[in-house]
Amino acid sequence: MCGTDQALVVKRTIPREDDISIPSDAVINLDHGDPTGFEPYWRMMGNKCTITFEGHQSLSYFSDMKNMCWFLEPKLDEEIRRLHNIVGNAMVDGYNIVVGTGSSQLIQAAMYALSSGVDDSSAPTSIVSAAPYYSCYPDIANFLKSGLYKWAGDAHMFDKDGPYIEFVTSPSNPDGTIRDSVVNKAQGKLVHDLAYYWPQYTSITAPVNSDIMLFTFSKCTGHAGSRIGWALVKDKEVAKKMVKFIELNSIGVSKESQLRATKILGVISDGCEKTDASSEMVNFFEFGQELMTQRWEKLRNVVKSNDRFILAKYPIQYCNFTKDFTESHPGFAWLKCKANEEDCSAIFRAHKILTRTGTRFGSDPSFVRISMVSKDEEFNLFIKRFQELQELPYQVK
């Protein structure tokens, strides 16, 4: 997984399946955003999302040869457009949909598509994003040592001439703020990473209509293991290049994953469109919003009980989806140790809580990113440990 700290050796990690018994001395891994916190909702749905595959199904590479994205299942295309229209978080009319193996593959495809038309004699296209930026952007941009593009750092500090691609992550990962582009030069191209622009995390204030918009099944529904992401791409030629990248990279995207995503997105849309108050369907986004609200309240209560840490506050905004004023409840907490010289991740690690240090995001070590979407048992143990941590003096080794 991108960005995990491989050097740290631990005695025991939290069980990842159905084991709800967590040893009191277990290491809690909140370094990555594994969205298992939504599992209770999908258990509650029972067999509503069940699909069956017979041996003769999905033999072909091809899904729809009439579609520019020939490996995109037509029903998935329909359900993606339907859900965006219901939620109101992105425009879909006039857009091409490109499906990928998670949004990580689509990030790579976008980098390729937007830099491959540049003159071969020129320097690699610069990849930038405003700090604190998503920690995987540098890894993805530099991993292949491509001659087409390279990581160029914080968009706030970028002052070079020549082509560049700016990734605008909104709501931001790690700090949950709503972002816009920073560099704004004539030779720039934008990619809007909207993984967390869903009602359980933030107010939906308007549909985004940018040239390239990236979404991921994992953060929308919690099904990270299915590895499905999609891009809404306005320019057909750019979309074709992204499709070519995926074709050469993985020869398309698993049909089984696509059909599962189709079913689940349909269930979510059905729950949002219910008109009968007695219906058994539960709105997934209402469930998610309640879950995230409760977790953030617990975390804020711990933080405000002393003066060692700072937790960001978010404005209350009107959400066009919920028809109410709500505060953001991001998928990650961006926490700062007030003592700037402190290594905040080391403080948590000493108490068997794994976080991701701010240096990974172009910030400084006094910040950490903490996942807010883990299982209930993990989150509750984290809150307990955090309370205990604040009652003790710092013991950083």
N, C-alpha and C positions, 0 to 999 in steps of 0.2 A: 504493500500500500504506500502511495506517495507520501513522503515526509515523516514516516514513523521513525522514532529514535531506535535504531538497531543496536546501538552500543550498550544499552542498559540491559542488564541481566537481572531477572526477578525470579523469586522462588515459586510464585504461583500467580496465575491471572484469573480473572473472573470467568466463571462458566459462561459459554456463549449460546447454549441451546435452551433446554427447558428446566435446567437445574436452578431452582430459586433459592437454594440454601447457599449463602455466601459466607465463608469463614470470616471471622472478625479481623484476621490479619491478612486478608487477601489484598493484592495490589489492584487498584481501580484504574483502568486504562481509559482516560478521557482525553487522550492525545488526538484521536481521530473521531470523525462524526459518524459513527456507525448507528443508523437511525432505528435501533431496536425498541425505542420507547413507544413506537406506534403499534407494537405487536398486539396489545390487548384489544385494539379496535378490530384488527383483522381476525383475531380469534372469535370476537363477538359476531363477525359476519358469517361464521360457520362455512358452509359450502357454497355461499353465493359467488365466490370467486374461483370455484373449482373448474378446471378444464381437463379434458382427457385427450391424449394423443394415441392414435392407433399406429401400428407399425408401418403402414403404407403412406402415412402423411409426411409432408415436409421433406420429400426426397430431393426436390429440385433446388438449385441455387437461386432460382428466379422467383420473384413474387408478383411483379407487375411490369412487364416489358414496355408498356405504354408510358410508364412513369419514368421521368429522368432518374429518380432514385429507384432503380429497378429491384432492389432487395427490400424495399419498404412495403410491408403488408398493407393493403388498401384499407382494411378495417382499423388499423392503428392510425393511419392518416386521418380517418374520419373522427376517431375518438379524441385525438390530440386537438383537432380544430374545435370539436364540440366543447371540450373542457375549458379551453382558453376563452371561448365565447361566453361560457357560463360564469367563469371567475372574473373575466374582464382584465386580465393582467398582460395580455399581448394581442396585437392585431394579427390575424391570420389570413385575411383576404388578400390575394395577390402574392402570397409568400409560398416558396418552395419548402417542403419539409425534407430534411435529411436526417435519417435515423443513424445512431452510432452505438457502439458498445460502451455505454456510459458517456457522460459529457467529457471525460478525459480524452477519449479518441476524437471527439468533435473539436476540442481545443487544438489538438495537433492538426486536424484536417483544416481548420480555419487558418492556422499559421501557414500551412502549405499553400492553401488557395489564395491567400492575400499577398503572399510574397513570391509566388512562382511566376507571375507575370512581369516581375521587375527585370530590367536588363541584366543579363548574365555577367556582364563586366562590372557591375556595381557591387558595393559592399553589401553584406547581409542586412536584411531588413531588421530594424531594432524592434524588440518586443518590450513594452513597458506597461506598468500598472501603478496606480497611486498607492503608496505605502500608508498604512499597513495593507499589503496585498496578499492574495491567496498564495500560500506557501508553495504550492506545486507549480506555479507558473515558471519560476526559474528552472526547476528540474525538467519540466516538459520542454522548454525552449532550448536547453543546453544538452539534453541527453544524447541526441543523435549527432551532435556537433555538425549540424547542417550548414551548408554554404548559403542557404536561402535566408535564414533568420538566426538571430541570437538574442539572448536576454540582455537588456540594457538598463534594467533597474527601475527605480522610483520615477514615475511619470512627473512628479513635482520637480525633479532635478534634471529632467531631460531637456537639453538645449542644442542638440545636434541638428544639422541639416540632413535632408535625405528622407527616404521612406521609413515609416514606422507603423506599428500596429499597437494600439492601446486597448488593453482589456479593462473594461469597466464592470466591476463586480458590484451588483446592487440588488438587494442589500449586501453589504460588504461581508466577505469572509476574510478577516475574523471579527470585525467590530460591529457589524449589524447596521451600519449607517447607510442611508440612501446616497448613491454616488452619481456623478456625471463625469463627462470627459474632462481632462485637465490640460493636455498639451495644446490641442486645437490648432494645428498647423495644416497647411494646404496639402502636404504630402502624406498625411496620416489617414489610417483606416481604423474603424472602431469595431470591437466585438463586445457585445453586452452579455455578460455571464449572469443570468437571472435565476440561478439554481434555487435561491431562497425567496423568490418573489411569489409567495403563496400565502393565503390568508392566515395560516397557523403561525407564521413568523412575523408578518408585517401588514400594515394597512395597504389595500390595493387602491391606490389613489387615481390611477389612470392606466389604460392599456399602453404598453410600450410599442413603438413602431420603428425600431432601429433597423439598420441594414442586416445585421446578423444577431440573432438572439439565441442563447444556449439555455437549455433546460435539461433536468435529469430526473428520471423516474425515482431514484433513491431519495432525493430530498422532497419531492412532491408527495410521495405515498409511503416512503419508508422501505421500499423493496430494493435495497442496494444490491442484493445478490443476483438480481435479474440482469444487471448491467445493460440498462437501456437509457439512452439519452436522445434528445432530438434538437435540431437547429431549425429555426425559422429564418430563411435566407431570401432576401428581396431580389438580388441579382441572380438570374438563372445561370450565368456563366460562372459565377463564384460557386454556386451550388453544385454545378457539374464538376468543378475541380475538387470540391470536398468529397463528392461521391467517388471520384477517381482515386483519391487518397485511401478511402475506406476499402474500395475494391482491391487495391494493391496490398493494403495492410492486413485485411482479414477476409477478403472476398465476401463482403456483406456482413449481415448481423443475424444472429440466431433467430429463426422463425419461432421456435418455442418460446423464447423470451418475449418476442414481439406480441405473440398471441396472448400470453399471460398478461402483459402490460395492457393490451387492448381490453381484456375482460375487466381488469381492475380499474382502469380509467373509466370504463363504462359504469361500473358500480358506483364510483365516486360521483359521476355526473348524475346518475339516477337519484342518489341521495340528496344532491343539491337541488334537484328539480321537483322533489316530492311536494305535493300540494295538500295531501291528506295528513292532518295532525296525528292521526292514529296509525299511520304507516310504521312498519317495523324498521324501515330504513333510517339509519342514523347518519347525519351529515358528517362526513369525515373531517372537514375543515373546522366544524364546530368542536368536534372531539379534540382535534389537534390544538386548536386555540385554547381550550380549557386546560389541556395538559401543560402547554408551554406557559400559560399564565400562572398556574399553580407553582410550577418549578421556579419561575423567576421571582415570585413572591417569597418563596422559601430562601432563595439565594440572597435576595436583597435584605431580608430580615437578619441573616447572619452577618452580612457585610456592614450593615448600619449599627450593629451592636458594638463596634469598636472603630478605631481610626487607623488600622493597619493597611487596609486595602481600599481601592477606588473602583467603583463599578459604573459604567456609562449609563446615562439616562437618555431616554428617547422621547421625542415629542408625541403628543396625542394627536392623531389625525383621523379624519373621516374615511372609513373604508367603504368603497362602493359595493363591495361584495356582501359584507355583513350588515350594511346600512346602519352603522353605528360608529362612534368615535372609539378608537382603540390605540393602545400603546404597542410598540414593537416588542416582540419576545423572540429574539434571534435564536438560531440553532446553536450558537456558540456564545459564551460569555467572554468578553475581553476585559481581563482583570489586571489591575496595576498595583504593585507594591509601592506604597508611598515613599519608602526609602529607596531612592533611585539607584543606590549602589547595590541593592539586593538582587540576587539571581532568583527571581520569583519561582521559576520552574523547579529549582533545587529545593526551595522551601516545601513545595508540595510533594516532591519526590521523597523527601525525608519522612513524610507522613504517608507513604505508599499511595500517592495519587499522581498518576502520570498526566502531565499537561504538555502543551507545545509552546516552547519559548518564543518570545516576541522577536528574537533575532531571525527566526525563520520567515518572518513576515516583513522584513525590512525595517523593523522597529528595534527596541532595545530589550535587554533581559529583565527589566523590571516589569514587563508585561508577560502574561500568559494567555493562551486560548484554551478554554475549557468546554468540552462538549456538553450540551444540554439535552441531547436526544438519546441517551443511553437507556437501558432498562430501568424500571422503577427501583429494583433492589440495588443496583449500582448507584443511581442518583441519590437515594436516601442514605446510603452508607457514605457517599461523598459529603453530603450535607452534615452528617454526624461528625465525620473526621474534620471537616472544615471548622465546625464549632469548637472542637477540641484543640485544633491547631491554634486558633486565635486566643486561647486561654493560656498558651505556653509561650515562652520566649523563643525567638528564632533559633533554630539549631541546624545550620547549613554546613554540610561537610564538603 
